[in-house]
Amino acid sequence: MHEIKDSTLDERAFLIGICHKQNESREEYDYSIQEMVELAKTAGIYIVDIYVQSLEKPNPRSYIGSGKLDEIKAAINEKSIPTLLFNDNLSSSQLKNISQSTNCNIVDRTELILRIFTKHAKTYEAKLQVEKAQLEYSYSKLKNMWQHFSRIGGGVGVRGPGETQIEMDRRIIRNRISALAKRLDEIKKTTEIKQKKRSTYISICLIGYTNAGKSTLFNKLTSENVYVADELFATLDSTTRSINLSEKERIMITDTIGFIENFPSLLVQSFYSTLHEVRTADLLIHVVDINNPKYLDNIKTVNKVLLEINASNVDTIMVFNKYDIYKKTKNFLHHKSILNFYKNSIMVSAQTGENIDTLMKKIKSILKINKNLKKITFPSNNKKFLSIVQNNLITSKLKYIDKTNELECETNVEKTVIEANQELLDKSTLQKKMNPSILK
């Protein structure tokens, strides 16, 4: 048991967890517990005490052992604790059994994260996404929540009021989920139209573990002032801004939602359209808090989500953030070994701006790899594509060819520009005049 001194929050709770003997050290688990304390704080929950039990695996009935549960029940009565918070996801039967045994409100890891998402959802789309995830979570737990009522008024072949109620609740939840899915699909179509309009620009997305400093880095790169707070999941909504990479090159940078260990899959599903920009990005900037003792695990967590949303093959720069703190405690060899291990990596301080210029050079260098100098000729009357060439591509001077009534230039052609204007190319004679390799 651990004592927690801060009592400035609203809801009082015990935090309960299991340290798996074979899978992790106690130091690693203590960090996981501290992360849950921070999650609880963000959700407005004051942790009174922490109880950790070392077990090979959770008890299938009550998660923790019966002796530990009895110890906690005695403390609940002594301190009048209304809520038990678990550093894990509970099965519906575990949730029901613990609730009946303790008469407490039971909150597992997924429900806690959903609470935070509800609190921080600001836009209409984010609110719908969170509500959909909440309902899907509730639907999965509903059977055992109502099971004890089904025995009332029992008898062979006779429905109890609990059984009738669960059927009604399930139908209401299914209908609401369906309605939310339709609304989100409509928003998705609108979003895709907006993204298509921006698709002539290079797209860069910031990704990373929650509270790694993504929004601070976004502000530094774009000179913006998006909301930044030292708390988990401070922002849920994607924010996109454009910056000039050079005189004739403008790129779009997007700050996305942060991830966390055991990130609920239903949230990934609900925010799938929001994460579309990550999947379609030309470059990802993976922001890592280098001072986090579990930064390697955090990298794995983010990579797992990228795999889940089919974005694991996008070019990525590893940005180890908070370098201003790190270099005071670590030696040069440790620093160098990290950068040597991760391809396309850099250490920066988004807070102080250290190495931001070097990061911008690295971004330009990687984007340049995807460009090739090509000669383009196209009909001079194709004003629309001429505008695209002049506004979005770095070109040599346009040359008019009188004999064929065409324009010619050399340009560093972006693959995304060609793909975004494929329909226009198909309708003109431009495609016939261009080197076929330009379209690959």
N, C-alpha and C positions, 0 to 999 in steps of 0.2 A: 504493500500500500504506500502511496505517495501523497503527501499533503500539497495542495495547491492554494496559494495565499490570495490571489486576486478574486474579489467578489463584486466586481462592478457590473456584471452582466445580469440578464433577466432570469433565464431558466437555470435551475440548479440540477446537476446530474453527477452520477458516478461514471467514469470511463473504465471499460472492461476489455481486456484483450488476452490473447494466448500467444506465448512465445514458443514457436515450433523448434524443438531442440535440435533437429537435424538440419533444418533449412537456413537458419540465420543465427547470428551471434546476439547476445543480449544488447550489445552496443547498437547494432543495426535496428533491433526492435525498439529500443528506447527512442531512437530518432523517429521511427514510424509512429510511436505513441505521441511524441511531441508534435508531429504533423497533425495528428488528430486533435490535439489540444488547440492548435491554431485554427483548424477547421471549425471546431466547436465555438471558439471565440468569434470567428467570422459570422457564424450562424446565430450568435447571441446567447450561447449556452456557457454557463459558468461551471467548470469542472471542480467539484468539491474534493473528491479523492480518485485515485487511479488504482485499479486492481489488475495485476498481471499474473497469470498462471502458466507455468511451463508444462506443456503437454506435447505428446507426439502428434496428436490430431484432435480436433474439437469433438466434444461429446455430441453425438447425433441428436440427443434429446434436449439437452440444456446448454450446449456450447461449452460451458465450463463444467468442472466436476461438481458433484452434489455437495461436497464439503465446502468448497469455495462459495457455492451459491448460498449455502446456509449462513456463512460468514457475512456475505454481502446483504442478505435479508435482515440480519440483526443490525447492521449499520444503517440500512434504509429506515428502519423503525426509529433508531436513535436520532438520526439527523433529518428525518422527514424529507427524504429524497423522492421527487416525483418521476424522475426520468433516468433510465439506464442507457448509456451510449456504448456501442460495441465497435471495436476497431476491426471489423470484418463484416462480411455480408452474411446474414442469417437466413436459414431456410424458413419457410412459412410455419413449419411445425415447431422449430426452435423458438421462433418469435411468439407463437401462441403459448407454448409451455412456460417460457420465462415470464411472460405477462401474467399468466394465471397464478404462477407461484409467488410473484413479488407484488402484484397489483400496481405495477409501474408502467409508465409509457416507455416502450422499447424503440430505440432508434439505432438502425445499423448504418454502416458506412455509406451505402448508396442513398438511403433516405436523408442522411446528413448533407451530402453533396447536393441533393435535389433541393433541400431547404435553402442552401446558399445560392443556388441558381435562381430560385424563386425570388429571393431577396435582391439579387443583382440584375435580373432581367429588366431592361429599360425599353427596348423597342418592341413594337407589336409582334414582330416575327419571333424574337427571343422569348417573349411571354407565351406564345402559342407552342413553341418547341418545348419549353419547360413543362407546360401543362400536359402536353402529350406524353412526355417521359414520366411524369408523376402518375398519370392514369394507368400507363402500362405497368408501372411498378406496383400500384395498388391492385390491379387486376391479377397479377401473379401471386399476391398474398391473400386474396379475398377468400378463397375456399376455407382455409384454416381459421380466418378471423371470424367467420360465421358458423363454423362447424359445431360449436358447443350449443348453439341455439336450435340446431336441427333435431335435437333429442326431445325438445319440449313438445308436448302433445303427440308423442310418438305412438307406436303401434305398427304392426306389420302392414305395409302398403299405404300408410297414412303420412302425408307430408307435414312436417313441422313448419312453424312460421319462419325459422331460420333458413330452411331450404328454399322456401318461397322467396324470402328476402334476397338471398344470394343470387338467385336467378334474375330478379328485378335489377339488382345492382350491376350485375354483369352486363345485362342488356343496355342499361343507361351508359355504362362506361364504354362499351363497344361502340355505341352510337356516337358518343362524344369524340372518341378517338378517330372514328371515321370522318366526322365533320372537321376536326382539326387537321387531319391528313389532307383533306381536299383544299382547305384554306392555305395550308403550307405549300401545296403543289402549285396553287395559283401564284403565291408569292415567289416561288422558285422560278416560274416561267418569266415573271417580271424581272427578277434578278438576273436571269440568264440573258435577257435582252440588253440590260444595262452592261453586263460583262462583255457582251458581243460588241457593243459600241466602243468599249475600252480595249478590245482585243488587238488593235493595231499597235498597242504599246507593250513593252516588255513588262511582265508581271513578276513581282517579288513578294513573297509572303514570309512574315516572321512567325516562327513556331517555337514551342518550348514548353518545359515544365512550368506549372503555375508559379508565379512570384519569382521567376528567373530574371526579370527585368526587361521583358519584351516591349512593354509600353514606353518605358524610359528610353530604350534604344530607338523606338519608332519616333518619339518626340525629337530625339537628337538628330536623326537622319532627315526628318521632314520639317523641322522647326515648328512643329505643332505643339499643342498642349492638351493631349488626350488625358483622361483621368488616370492617375497613378496612385496606388496605395500599397502600403506594406501589409498586404493581406492576400489570402488565397482567392483566386477567381474574382479579382477586383472588377474586371470587365468581361462581358460575354459576347458583345457585339463586334463584328469585324469593322475596322475603320480603314479606309483606303485614301491615300493622298498621292499626288504626282510630284515628282521632283525632276530637275534637269540633270541628267548624267553628263551631258556636254551641251554645246551650243545648239545642236540639232537633234539631241536625243533626250526624250522624256520617258521616264519609267514610272510605273505604278507600284507603290509599296503598301502592303496590307498587314495590319496587326490583327492576329486571330486569337481565338480562345485558347487558354492554357490547358495543359493536360496534367494528370495526376496519377499516381500508382493506383491500380485497380479502378481505372476510370470506367464508370458504368457503361456497358455496351449499349444500353437503351438510350443513353445521352448521345453517344456517337451516332446512332441511328436517327435520333430526333434532330441533331445538328448537322446531318449529312449534307444538306443543301448549303448551309453556311460554310462547311469545309470544302465545298466545291472549288473555291478559289485556291486552296492548297493543292488539290489534285491537278489543276490546270496551270499552275504557276510555271514560269520559266526557270525560276531559281528560288530555293528555300534558304532562309537564314535561321538556323537552329540555335537558339539562345540557351546557354547553359550557365547556371550559377556555379562557378568553379569553386566557391567556398563551401558549397553544400557537401557534407561528408558522403552523401549517397549520390553524387553527381553521375557516376557511371550507371547506377540503376535508373536514374532519371532519364538518361539518354536512351536506355533500353525501353523505358515506358513510352517515350515519345515515338521511337521507331516502331514500336508495336502498333500504336494508333495509326501511324502513317501506312503501315502494311494493311491494316483493317480498312482504310479508306482508299486503297489503291494509289498511294502517293509515294511509295518507297523508292521509286526509280527517278524521281525528280532531282536534278543537280542541287547539291546542298553545300553551304558554307557553315562550318561549326564555329560559332562565336562564343568563346568562354568569357562571360561577363563578370563584372565586379573585380577586375584585375587590380584595381587600386588597393583593395583589401588583401587580395591573394599574395601579391608580391612582398608584402610586409612579413609574411609568415612562411613562405615556401622558397626553396633555393632555385637557382637558375637551371640546374640539371633536371629537376622535376618539371619545371615549366617547359623546357625543350622536349622532354620525353613525351609530354601530352601532345604538343604540336606535331611532333614526328609521327605519332601513332595515328592521328586523325588527319586525313587528307583535306586540303582546303580549310584549314583552321586558323584562328587568330584569337588573341586575347585582347579584350578591350575593357574600358570602363564607360558604360553609357552615362553614368552619373557625372564624371569629370570630363568626358570627351576624349580620354586617352586612346590613341590608336584608331579613332574613327576615320581619319583621313586614309589610313592604311587599309581599313575595311572597304572604303569606297573604291580604292584602287584594285582591290581583290575582286570586287563585284564587277568592275569594268573588264578586268582580265578574263574572268570566267565567261561573261557574256560575249566577249570578243571571239572566244573559241567557237561559238555557234554561228559566227558570221564568215562569209566568204565573199571576196571581191568578185562581182559578176558584172558583165556588160548587159544592159537591158535596152532593147529597142521596142518602141510601142507607137501606135498611131497617134499623131499629134492632136487628133480630134477627141482622144479619150481623156477629157478634162478631169474626170473623177479620179482616175488612177494617177494622172499627173499631179493632182493635189496631194495624194497619198505619198508619192515619191518625194515631193518637195517638203512636206511637213514632217515626215516620219523617218526618212532614210538619210544617212550621210552620203551624199552623192558628189561626183565631180560635176563640172559645168555641163548643163544640158546642151546637146548639139543637134541642130535641125538638119535633117537629110532631105534635101529638096526633091531628089529623084523619086523617093518612095513616100514622101509626105509623112515622115516618121521623126520621132525624137529618140536620142541615144544618150545614155549616161552610164558611168560605172558607179556601183554602189555596194556597200556592205549590206547585203540583203538579210533581213531577219525572217526566219522560217515562219514565225507567227504572223507577220504582215502578209505574207503570201497566202497562208492558210485562211486568214480572216477575210481575204478578198478573192477567194477562189471563184465564187459565183460571178464576180465582175470579170475575172480573167476568162472564164468560160464563154462569156457573152461577147468578147472582143477578139480581135485577131492577135492580141498581145501574146497569147499562149503559144501561138505558132512561131512567133518571132523570137521568143525567149529560149535560152539554153534550157533544155528539159531538166537538167540537174538542179536548176534553181527551185524547182517545185518539190524536190525530195526532202 
